[in-house]
Amino acid sequence: SCKVFYAKDPLKIVRAQGQYMFDERGEKYLDCINNVAHVGHSHPYVIKAATKQMELLNTNSRFLHDNLVQYAQRLTATLPEKLSVCYFVNSGSEANDLALRLARQYRGHQDVITLE
């Protein structure tokens, strides 16, 4: 279930910029699968914001911090009132895991149906 995309001739990607990834030989590849459509790789604004935050505090959402509360308030202000709770996770896998645990707790069932 976890395959290398190019098993016969695997890519060794060493850096990325904007919508492109570069291999160890400097060959350029258009990245169509790594959420690059949002802002691209190595976006200066994202790097600046991340650096500023890491200089202040580098932690996770297990601890209280005003920025988490402020972000949740800003986010929920854009959503319908029924969507007033935020769960912060760091990946799609964590989001899926949390969604399954919440659904199981709410419904009391363990079965899951998935579609490919």
ChimeraX attribute file (.defattr): number of C-alpha atoms within 10 A of each C-alpha:
attribute: neighborCount
match mode: 1-to-1
recipient: residues
	/A:1	3
	/A:2	4
	/A:3	6
	/A:4	10
	/A:5	9
	/A:6	8
	/A:7	8
	/A:8	7
	/A:9	8
	/A:10	9
	/A:11	15
	/A:12	11
	/A:13	15
	/A:14	11
	/A:15	14
	/A:16	18
	/A:17	15
	/A:18	15
	/A:19	20
	/A:20	16
	/A:21	19
	/A:22	18
	/A:23	14
	/A:24	11
	/A:25	9
	/A:26	11
	/A:27	11
	/A:28	16
	/A:29	14
	/A:30	12
	/A:31	18
	/A:32	11
	/A:33	7
	/A:34	10
	/A:35	11
	/A:36	16
	/A:37	12
	/A:38	8
	/A:39	13
	/A:40	17
	/A:41	20
	/A:42	15
	/A:43	13
	/A:44	13
	/A:45	10
	/A:46	13
	/A:47	12
	/A:48	12
	/A:49	11
	/A:50	13
	/A:51	13
	/A:52	11
	/A:53	13
	/A:54	11
	/A:55	9
	/A:56	9
	/A:57	10
	/A:58	9
	/A:59	11
	/A:60	12
	/A:61	11
	/A:62	7
	/A:63	7
	/A:64	10
	/A:65	12
	/A:66	8
	/A:67	10
	/A:68	15
	/A:69	12
	/A:70	10
	/A:71	12
	/A:72	16
	/A:73	14
	/A:74	11
	/A:75	14
	/A:76	15
	/A:77	12
	/A:78	10
	/A:79	10
	/A:80	8
	/A:81	9
	/A:82	7
	/A:83	11
	/A:84	13
	/A:85	11
	/A:86	13
	/A:87	9
	/A:88	14
	/A:89	14
	/A:90	9
	/A:91	9
	/A:92	9
	/A:93	10
	/A:94	12
	/A:95	14
	/A:96	12
	/A:97	13
	/A:98	15
	/A:99	13
	/A:100	15
	/A:101	13
	/A:102	12
	/A:103	14
	/A:104	14
	/A:105	11
	/A:106	9
	/A:107	8
	/A:108	10
	/A:109	9
	/A:110	10
	/A:111	7
	/A:112	8
	/A:113	4
	/A:114	4
	/A:115	3
	/A:116	2
